[in-house]
Amino acid sequence: MKEIVKQLVEAAEELIQVAKPRAGQIFVLGCSTSEVQGAKIGSKANPDLAVEMFKALRDVVEAHGLCLAIQCCEHLNRSLVVEASTCDKYNLTEVTVRPTAHAGGSMATAAYENFAQPVVVEQITAHLGLDVGQTLIGMHLKRVAVPVRLQHKTIGDAILTAARTRPPLIGGERAAYPEKIR
């Protein structure tokens, strides 16, 4: 378990280093603890592993002044668990549900049980994120999502995908852009 948590923390720190998010921006995590353990998504929930992973990631995200959003599984339509303050700040649509290991997933349940004031929201538009175990976080990222290749390719046995976002480029050939494009 310690190695898995270490891999997650290192991946999150590397993504934050590359993405350079501003304080208050949203970091989304989709994670299958089943996939992390080498099992098919949704088949081997591990609440203890989820709590350890959640707490470690929350600490990293908070240390960088970011807001954390944890994606629920398909049984809750991939809604997300966030702090109430994030819901208010971004004017998100709150829904009424409480995630469980088999309807929401272990990670969403861990978030709901360990955030100070958890709420579940219908959708979000995040600035960066990690997808552990092919949980399909793309629907929760701002346009334009940019893949980030991290040193870690897996967390445990789960495939790891990372992304940051940047504003769309507009204007065509006559447009002038900043020398460095986010």
N, C-alpha and C positions, 0 to 999 in steps of 0.2 A: 504494500500500500504506500509506503514512504517513497518508493521509486516512482510510482505513478504520480503522486502529488508533486514530486520534484520535477518531473517531465512537464506537467501542466504549468507550474510556476515559471519554468524556464521558457516555455513556448509563449506564455502571456507576456513576459518581460521582453522577449525578443520582438514580438508583434508590436508592442507599445513603442519600443525603440525605433522600429522601422516606420510605423504609421505616424508617429508624433502627434497624437490627438491633443486637442485643447482641453483644458479642465472643464468638467461638466458634460463632456461628450459620452455617448453610450457605447459600451463594450458588451456584445451579446455572446453567450455561450450556448451551444447545443451540445449535449453529451449523452451518450448511451453507456451506462456503466456495464451493461451486458457486453457490448462490443469491446470495451476496455479490457474485460476479462476473457475475451476470445470467443464469446457466444453470440448468437444471432440477436440483433436488436430486439429489445422487448422480452427476451426470454430468461434473463438471469439478473433481475434487479438486485442491486447491492446498496442498501441505504447507508451503511456505515462508510463505504468507500465514497459515496456521494457527499456525505457530510464533510469528510476530510478534504475532498477536492473543492467543494464549495467554499469552505472557510479559507483555504489557502488562496483561491482565486479572488475572493472578496477582499482579502487583505492587500493583494497586489493592486487590484483595480482602485481601491480606496486610496492607497498610497500615492497613486498618480492623479487623484482628484477626479476620477471617472465614475460614471453611473453603470451599475451592472444589471444586465437583464438575462434571465435564465429561461430558455425555451422549454416549453412543455412538449410532450410527445403528441403524435397525431390524434390520440383519443380525446385530447382537449384542443383540437384544431390548431396546434402549435402556438397557442397563446403563450404569454410570458409572465414570469414572476419578477417583479421589481419592487423597489422601495416606494412607498406612497409619495415621497418627495419627488421621485423621478416621474411618477405618473402626473403629479401636479405641474412640475416644471415643463414637461413636454405636452401637456394637455391630452394625455392618452385616454383611450376608452377603457374603463374598468369593466370587468365581467365578474360574475359571481360564480366562483368555483373554488374548491380546495384541492390542489394536486395530491395524488397518492402514488405509491410506487407503480401501480398498474393502470393508472389513468392520470397521466401527467409525467410520470417517470420519477426515478429516484432523485435525480439532480434537481428537478423542479420542487419536489417535496422537501429536499434539504434546504433549498432557498426559502421556501414558504415558512419553514420551521426556524430558520436562523437569521433572516432579515429582521431588523428592528420593527418595521411596520410594513409587512408584505401585502401587496395587492397583486391581482392577476389582471393583465391587460390583453386586449384582443390582438393588437399588433403593435409594431414599433418600427422605427427607422433608425437603425444603429450606424455608427461610424466605423466600427471595426469589430472583428469577432473571430472566435475559434469554433470549429465544428469538429467534434470528437466522435467518430463513429458514423459518419455520413448521415447526420440528422437533418440536413437541408436547411441551414440558417439563411441561405441566400435571400429568402423572401423578407427577411428582417433587416437587410442592409440598404443603405442609401444608394441611389444611382451616383456614381458609377463605381461598381465594385471592382477592386484590383486584387488579384491573387498575390499572396505573399508566401514565398518559399522559405520555410523555416528549417533550422538545423534538425529539429525533431520531425520525423515523418509520421510518427505514431505516438499515442499515449497508451501505454500498456500494449494491447493487441489491436487497438482501434486506429483506423486511418485518421490522420489529422489534416485538416484543411484550414488555412488562415486567409483572412481578407481584410483589406482596409478600403476606404472609399475616397473618392476625390470629386470635386465639382465637375459637371460636364463641361467640355470645351465647346464654345459656341463661336460663330462668326465666320468660319471658313478661311480662305486663303488671304483675305484682307485684314483679318483680325490680328491683333498683337496680344501676346501672352506674356505673363511674367517669365523671367528667365528660368526660374525653377517652378515647375508645375507640381503641386501636391500630388 
